[in-house]
Amino acid sequence: MSKSNEEEEEDSLPPSQNTKPSSSLQRPPLLTKSKTLTELGTTAAAAAAGPGGAETNPLFSTVRRINTLPISTTTTSASASASSRPSDHPVRVSVSSFIGLDQSSSASYFSDRDYVGDVKSAASHENHRIAARKDINSRESDSETDKLLARLLSSVSQLGARRTREFNHSLILYLLSFTCILSVPYAAYLQNRVAKLQEEKSNLCHLCSDNYICNGSIPHFGNANSRTVSLYTVVFTIFMPFMFYKYLDRLPPIKRLSKSTKISKEEVPLKKRVAYMVDVCFSIYPYAKLLALLLATIFLIGFGGLALYAVSESSFTEALWLAWTFVADSGNHADRVGTGSRIVSVSISAGGMLIFAMMLGLISDAISEKVDSLRKGKSEVIERDHILILGWSDKLGSLLKQLAIANESIGGGVVVVLAERDKEEMEIDIGKLEFDFMGTSVICRSGSPLILADLKKVSVSKARAIIVLASHENADQSDAHALRVVLSLTGVKEGLRGHAVVEMSDIDNEPLVKLVGGDLIETVVAHDVIGRLMIQCALQPGLAQIWEDILGFENAEFYIKRWPELDGLRFKDVLISFPDAVPCGIKVAAEGGKIDINPDDDYVLKEGDEVLVIAEDDDTYAPDHLPEVRRGFFPKKPDLPKYPEKILFCGWRRDIDDMIVVLETFLAPGSQLWMFNEVPEKEREKKLTDGGLDVSRLENIKLVHREGNAVIRRHLENLPLETFDSILILADESLEDSVVQADSRSLATLLLIRDIQSKRLPHKDTKSNSLWFSGFCHSSWIRQMQQASDQSIIISEILDSRTRNLVSVSRISDYVLSNELVSMALAMVAEDKQINRVLEELFAEKGSEMCIKPAEFYLFDQEELCFYDIMIRGRQRQEIVIGYRTANAECAIINPPQKSEPRKWAIDDVFVVISSGE
């Protein structure tokens, strides 16, 4: 229809309807209330009649609210179809899918509640309905409307049919379930009723004395009826689970009490939910499988006995016993008679075989799981007063050796190792160690020290000492891991009975660990200890062997003990009171347990003070009466003045800045420190500055930088190797994660330096030592390097004990075994945490220190003295003499026995002393 025709038609309308809707009414708003069923039918009829159809009934303001899902769903679909038409039609109408249906069939989809609008709303609705009739009349020739209505009617009819079928299925299922459930109590009721009737019959027979009635005119149904009920009960019980499982998803969703846990049936089917609940039950509760097997056995015996009772002449108790025999032994049913009895017996026997197979499987799995947990180290350790080692490293072997030696006097102890490795691998590696544990038991467990459950598994709260080993990672990562372990230890609810010894890699990270751990934590900074010890050994050759003797438990070591009988004595008298020990300090109780090494002679022991000694073991010494000593005259020679020295560092350590600070305190002004490594010079200065070293403030040392590779001969030949007083071969920082590669590099550097020195240094006649060398030297090349070793001192940082043997056999270096010494220190601090303060003071650049002094400071050549005499003479120099080494001996003797027996001393002998320092 053209625009002019539309205008003419509008002019022909009554005045009340000859108004064009405003722009806001171009699209009528959605009606909030729907039409009545009669009006919907009238509107649909007008749409189908076309221009010549019957006149539509007037629309009323009374409407009904639709409250069912099909009406709203189909109405929306119709609205969507209408909205897809061309935009030139100003009105869109939502057509209900129930157009053309009779009122009786559609009335069920509407509620009976009516709403009556006011007059103004009725007039507005009247205008919209008129516009709708115009729009429908203008599209009377559109065939798509008819097709849409037909599809909508078809979908509604299909939906109704499907719902009807589902309702019929559910109704049948409900009726069947209800009938089956009701039949059982009804059968029981009938059986009870029959029993009562039989009882009444017997009473009547007894009263009437009617033998005909009593002897069987009325049949006896009691036994047969009970067996029939039993048979029906068994069949129903067997049949019902299959029915329930098949139609489980068709059951209505169970309404939950909690709205927060509501799960719709469309989201998760009930069958899947039941399977999930069973799976969770078996996963969470360890005895759920065993309980399910027990219930299955009881079910099989119970219903199997009931079935036997139904098909045989046995009593119910006898049937239950037969069912148990069939379950326990499948061959017991061979003598059964009768088809029904045999079928039931075979079924019970088959179920019994299945149950026993499941039982054997569960038992086998439980045994395998237990054996596997034992093999993998998951079982709990039930120990007290044991030593717990957390972590795994190359130091573990030497650490276990020292702990075994320390516990030898008490018949052995218990050491528990917890590491993130397989238990079998740890036991194999420990079994490869070539030493006897002397009664000490080593227990390995697999787990992480960061997990509290694993810590409780090794009885961490009952251990008398805990050792935390550094990991194989770099220093920062290793210290970070140690910090996390300390946090885990502080989180143990039961608390720690003993103390913890933590191996640190960087001294800068030590304060943080002590802050977290508190008084229970003792730290041993491995790099710092080895660095300071290397410097002391470079300045005093032979000190490494002495430290090995003191730190290890094989010889003499430090002990602190209280001796009340010594109260009131002065320290100079206490010094000679122990025949089998050497006192070297006092633990002052009045100063909070401070350990005073090398105190004054006039210090008087008070109540609570303890004595620090060097002894063979903690039970091998005791004070005795004061011996008679001869002071006499001796040469009072002052210490030799310090001269400038020239030292070479080969390699780069992460704590090299701390080593330079220690050297600064020990060396005389004018000394030179040559640094030869592959680190560029600018980067070296930056690393030293980042480490806290101000090079400009060094007064005694001048740094000389040389860049090169220490394993390349031509690079080493550019250095004046014959002019250095001491050469320190450091384990390079780039190889600190690999012990074998670091030791190989150190050994190669040592051999190259000695070879270059032997060719540059002048030949030295060593006839006096030729006999000594001939015992282990068969190569002239090695002999030349041995002669070169007499000219300069080389200290090699060796990490692996196997490399130590190679260096010791060649006699070309005064070596330092890093891992061995650190393990000794860890074991000693684990046995007694107070020893850590002693080691810290002896390794410090200030305070008391261990030294090697010549015999000419204490005696004359060939003078005959006892060791007590030398100790008294040493006190006049403010020193404590703890041992000696004769001129022709290879090793020093610490805490010598028979101190009161005199002997002759040579001027070439040396003494090991603890001096106060400068």
Secondary structure, DSSP 8 states (H G I E B T S, - for coil): --HHHHHHHHHHS-GGG-----GGGSS----SSB--HHHHHHHHHHHHH-TTS-------SEEEEE-SHHHHHHHHHHHHHHHTS-TT-S------TTTT--HHHHGGGEEEEEEE--HHHHHHHHHHHHHHHHHHHHTTT-HHHHHHHHHHHHHHHHHHHHHHHHHHHHHHHHHHHHHHHHHHHHHHHHHHHHHHHHHHHHHHHHHHT-HHIIIIIS---HHHHHHHHHHHHHHHHHHHHHHHHHTSTTS-----S-GGG---TTTS-HHHHHHHHHHHHHHH-TTHHHHHHHHHHHHHHHHHHHHHHHHSSS-HHHHHHHHHHHHH-GGGGGG--SHHHHHHHHHHHHHHHHHHHHHHHHHHHHHHHHHHHHHTT-S----SS-EEEES--TTHHHHHHHHHHHTGGGT--EEEEEESS-HHHHHHHHHT--S--TT-EEEEEE--TT-HHHHHHTTGGG-SEEEE---SS-HHHHHHHHHHHHHHHHT-TT--SSEEEEEES-GGGHHHHHHHHGGGEEEEEHHHHHHHHHHHHHHSTTHHHHHHHHHSSSS-EEEEEE-GGGTT-BHHHHTTS-TTEEEEEEEETTTTSEEEES--TT-B--TT-EEEEEES-TTS-------------------------EEEEES--TTHHHHHHHHHHHS-TTEEEEEEESS-HHHHHHHHHHTT--GGG-SSEEEEEEE--TT-HHHHHTS-GGG-SEEEE---GGGTT-HHHHHHHHHHHHHHHHHHHHHHS-----GGGHHHHHTT---HHHHHHHHHHTTSEEEEEE--HHHHHHHHHHT----EEHHHHHHHHHHHHHH-TTHHHHHHHHHSSSS-EEEEEEGGGT--TTEEE-HHHHHHHHHTTTEEEEEEE-TT-SS-EES-S-TTS-EEE-TT-EEEEEE---
